[in-house]
Amino acid sequence: MENQEQPGTDAVECPMCGGTGGWPGVSGWVVCRPCNGTGTPKPEESA
């Protein structure tokens, strides 16, 4: 278990960056935090 931020659902790959930090939302897709919908995952540790 790497992503503990998820709800109780399975990890869904983000259509933008392929990461599993996003999840299907009520009004469509909630983009993952790493790429924020930009398609480029930005490392939060290296800020």
C-alpha positions as CSV (number, residue, x, y, z in Angstrom):
1,M,0.0,0.0,0.0
2,E,1.8,3.1,-1.2
3,N,-1.2,5.5,-1.8
4,Q,-3.0,5.9,1.5
5,E,-4.8,9.0,0.3
6,Q,-7.3,6.9,-1.7
7,P,-10.8,6.2,-0.7
8,G,-11.8,2.6,-0.3
9,T,-11.7,1.9,-4.0
10,D,-9.0,0.4,-6.2
11,A,-6.3,2.6,-7.5
12,V,-7.3,4.2,-10.8
13,E,-4.6,5.2,-13.2
14,C,-4.6,8.9,-14.1
15,P,-5.3,9.3,-17.9
16,M,-2.9,12.2,-17.9
17,C,0.3,10.9,-16.3
18,G,-0.6,7.2,-15.6
19,G,-0.2,7.6,-11.9
20,T,-2.6,6.2,-9.4
21,G,-3.0,9.3,-7.3
22,G,-6.4,10.1,-8.8
23,W,-9.8,8.7,-8.5
24,P,-13.2,8.8,-10.4
25,G,-15.1,11.8,-9.0
26,V,-18.7,12.7,-9.0
27,S,-18.5,15.0,-12.0
28,G,-16.0,12.9,-14.0
29,W,-12.4,12.4,-13.2
30,V,-10.6,13.9,-10.3
31,V,-7.0,14.4,-11.5
32,C,-4.2,13.0,-9.4
33,R,-2.2,15.3,-7.1
34,P,1.2,14.6,-8.6
35,C,0.4,15.9,-12.1
36,N,-2.6,17.9,-11.2
37,G,-4.0,17.1,-14.7
38,T,-1.0,18.5,-16.5
39,G,0.3,15.1,-17.4
40,T,3.6,15.8,-15.8
41,P,4.0,14.4,-12.3
42,K,5.9,16.8,-10.2
43,P,7.8,15.3,-7.2
44,E,6.4,16.8,-4.0
45,E,9.6,15.9,-2.1
46,S,11.8,17.9,-4.4
47,A,10.1,21.2,-4.0
